[in-house]
Amino acid sequence: MVTDLPELRKPIAILCALLNCIVPGFGTLLMACSAEGTISKTQVCIAALQFGLFGIFLSYYWAYLML
């Protein structure tokens, strides 16, 4: 399973985790776009998967990884 997350400042990571629990995939997409350097295509793909029906469970797992 993909678990490589970009380094974020703690307040942004908390915001992304909360958004990911409320709207699955949105926090992951925000995390991918707010990281230093280039946007991770893997993170964007994971966010797209989380927007689906069963993505809520995947989004909770990624929220846990963000913190």
C-alpha positions as a Python dict, from the first residue, in 0.01 Angstrom:
ca = {
    (1, 'M'): (0, 0, 0),
    (2, 'V'): (121, 350, -78),
    (3, 'T'): (215, 534, 242),
    (4, 'D'): (471, 790, 125),
    (5, 'L'): (332, 1130, 224),
    (6, 'P'): (493, 1470, 168),
    (7, 'E'): (621, 1667, 465),
    (8, 'L'): (375, 1939, 571),
    (9, 'R'): (363, 2186, 854),
    (10, 'K'): (151, 2055, 1142),
    (11, 'P'): (-142, 2303, 1105),
    (12, 'I'): (-176, 2223, 734),
    (13, 'A'): (-155, 1851, 803),
    (14, 'I'): (-432, 1877, 1064),
    (15, 'L'): (-649, 2079, 824),
    (16, 'C'): (-593, 1824, 546),
    (17, 'A'): (-676, 1535, 779),
    (18, 'L'): (-1000, 1701, 894),
    (19, 'L'): (-1102, 1784, 538),
    (20, 'N'): (-1026, 1428, 435),
    (21, 'C'): (-1267, 1296, 698),
    (22, 'I'): (-1543, 1539, 600),
    (23, 'V'): (-1506, 1524, 219),
    (24, 'P'): (-1316, 1209, 120),
    (25, 'G'): (-1026, 1286, -112),
    (26, 'F'): (-1029, 1664, -73),
    (27, 'G'): (-770, 1665, 206),
    (28, 'T'): (-542, 1434, 10),
    (29, 'L'): (-570, 1655, -297),
    (30, 'L'): (-496, 1965, -89),
    (31, 'M'): (-199, 1787, 70),
    (32, 'A'): (-58, 1694, -272),
    (33, 'C'): (-91, 2052, -396),
    (34, 'S'): (47, 2224, -85),
    (35, 'A'): (366, 2016, -58),
    (36, 'E'): (702, 2168, -145),
    (37, 'G'): (829, 2100, -495),
    (38, 'T'): (628, 1925, -763),
    (39, 'I'): (277, 1788, -724),
    (40, 'S'): (280, 1414, -662),
    (41, 'K'): (82, 1232, -931),
    (42, 'T'): (46, 936, -696),
    (43, 'Q'): (-121, 1154, -432),
    (44, 'V'): (-359, 1299, -692),
    (45, 'C'): (-453, 946, -805),
    (46, 'I'): (-514, 839, -444),
    (47, 'A'): (-736, 1146, -398),
    (48, 'A'): (-934, 1051, -709),
    (49, 'L'): (-985, 701, -569),
    (50, 'Q'): (-1109, 846, -241),
    (51, 'F'): (-1382, 1044, -419),
    (52, 'G'): (-1551, 711, -506),
    (53, 'L'): (-1814, 522, -305),
    (54, 'F'): (-1576, 316, -91),
    (55, 'G'): (-1319, 593, -66),
    (56, 'I'): (-1442, 698, 278),
    (57, 'F'): (-1249, 411, 438),
    (58, 'L'): (-936, 494, 240),
    (59, 'S'): (-970, 862, 331),
    (60, 'Y'): (-986, 781, 704),
    (61, 'Y'): (-665, 578, 669),
    (62, 'W'): (-489, 865, 487),
    (63, 'A'): (-612, 1112, 749),
    (64, 'Y'): (-447, 892, 1010),
    (65, 'L'): (-123, 888, 807),
    (66, 'M'): (-127, 1268, 774),
    (67, 'L'): (-110, 1314, 1148),
}
